[in-house]
Amino acid sequence: MGTILIVILILLLIGGLPVFPYSSSWGYGPSGIIGVVLVVLLILLLLGKI
């Protein structure tokens, strides 16, 4: 379970980087979503649910 979450997080981080010309207008959307996912996972880890 932990390995799957790490792989998903790495893919989200790579996909959220605005390195392509068409993604320059995305703003904070992708990084904000990734931040929320990281906070939720951190809370779940601290509570011992994962």
C-alpha positions as CSV (number, residue, x, y, z in Angstrom):
1,M,0.0,0.0,0.0
2,G,2.8,2.4,0.9
3,T,4.7,1.7,-2.3
4,I,1.6,2.4,-4.4
5,L,1.0,5.7,-2.7
6,I,4.6,6.7,-3.2
7,V,4.4,5.9,-6.9
8,I,1.1,7.9,-7.3
9,L,2.6,10.9,-5.5
10,I,5.7,10.9,-7.7
11,L,3.5,10.8,-10.8
12,L,1.3,13.6,-9.5
13,L,4.4,15.7,-8.8
14,I,5.8,15.2,-12.3
15,G,2.4,15.9,-13.9
16,G,1.9,19.0,-11.8
17,L,5.0,20.8,-12.9
18,P,4.2,23.5,-15.4
19,V,7.1,22.8,-17.8
20,F,5.1,22.6,-21.1
21,P,4.1,25.7,-23.0
22,Y,0.4,25.0,-22.8
23,S,0.6,24.5,-19.0
24,S,1.9,28.0,-18.2
25,S,-1.7,29.3,-17.7
26,W,-2.7,26.6,-15.2
27,G,-1.7,28.7,-12.2
28,Y,-1.8,27.1,-8.8
29,G,-4.4,24.5,-9.6
30,P,-2.2,21.3,-10.1
31,S,0.2,22.2,-7.3
32,G,-2.7,23.0,-5.0
33,I,-4.3,19.7,-5.6
34,I,-1.0,17.9,-5.0
35,G,-0.6,19.9,-1.7
36,V,-4.0,18.8,-0.5
37,V,-3.3,15.2,-1.3
38,L,0.0,15.4,0.6
39,V,-1.7,16.9,3.6
40,V,-4.4,14.3,3.7
41,L,-1.8,11.5,3.4
42,L,0.3,13.1,6.1
43,I,-2.7,13.2,8.4
44,L,-3.5,9.5,7.6
45,L,0.1,8.5,8.3
46,L,0.1,10.3,11.6
47,L,-3.2,8.7,12.7
48,G,-1.8,5.3,11.7
49,K,-4.5,4.6,9.1
50,I,-2.0,3.8,6.4
